[in-house]
């Protein structure tokens, strides 16, 4: 298996875990349903989310490259970091399961009827950025993915491709509602409203389980690399 294939097998599960984000999903659904110009708002939300993800990925890459540079192989610092991230994710997962998802409706306003398209775009951009920023578990998973990219021996073009794959998969939580709205505008509100109601009731449990699984996996990897198991 090539280096890039190995890296993808490590990154894709993390990206899928990061994509399970009830906070981001509820945010984009509410924005699309409330906004007077959902196409512009949705694009702004998507771009804001993308920028935040790329910032976290870059920070993770810098971290991974730095840790690799100061330690030998096998790298006990990277293994310890995996273990730490795993422990944090397990804690976040348990907390998420026990804490019901809050509605994000109070963060949105229906007052964009008489404002410019630029203002609507900026509002959507800021909401997208904030929704991913406050979702700490997703941010930690993306940071871990960036760290693995930075620590890998894949060349620059390969890493860029992996970053694109990571970003596209993570943003499925935004891409799917936006596509539904563009392809089926008449039915979109009804479909997305039902999804939103289900996520409000069960989203925290779903994401908590996913975070627990990823956390347990990273703890196992960390302990394995440290030679404890």
C-alpha positions, 0 to 999 in steps of 0.5 A: 500500500502506498503512503498516500493510500495509508494516509487516506485510510487514517484520515477518512474515518476521522473525516466521517466522524467529524462530519457527524455534527448535529450543531453544524447540521441544525445551523445550516438547516435553520439558516436555509429555512429562515433566510430570505435568500437561502442560496447566498446564505447557504454559500456563505455558511459553507465557505465560513465552515470551510475556512475554519476547517482549513485553519484547524487542519493547518494548525494540525499539520504544523503540530504534526510536522513539528513533533516529527522533527523533534523526536525519533521514530517510532515517535513517543510524542505523537503516540502520547498526543494520540492518547491524549486526544483519545482521552479527550474525545472519550470525555467529550463523547460521554458528555455529549450523550448525557447532554441534549442538543440545544436548538440554534434558532436563537442565533438566527434572525429573520431580519435580512429582508431589506439588507444587501446580498453582501450582508446576507453572505457575511451573516451566513459566513460568520454563522458557518464559521461559528457553528464549527468553532463551537463544536469542540469535538469536531475541531479536535478530530480535525486537529488530529487529522491535520496532525497525521497529515503533517507527520506523514511522509507523503509529498506536498501534492499528496497532502493537498489531495488528502486535505481536499478529501478531508474537507469535502467529507467533513462538510457533507453535513453542509453539502447535503442540505444545500444540495437538497435545497438547490435540487428540490426547493419545494420539498426541501423545507419539509424534508430538512425540517423533519431531519432537524427535529430528529437531530434535536432529539437524537443527534447528541446520542449519535455524535456521542457514540461516534466520538466515543468510538474515535476516541477509543480508537485513538487511545488504542493506537496511542497505547500500541505505539507506546508499547503499553499494549 
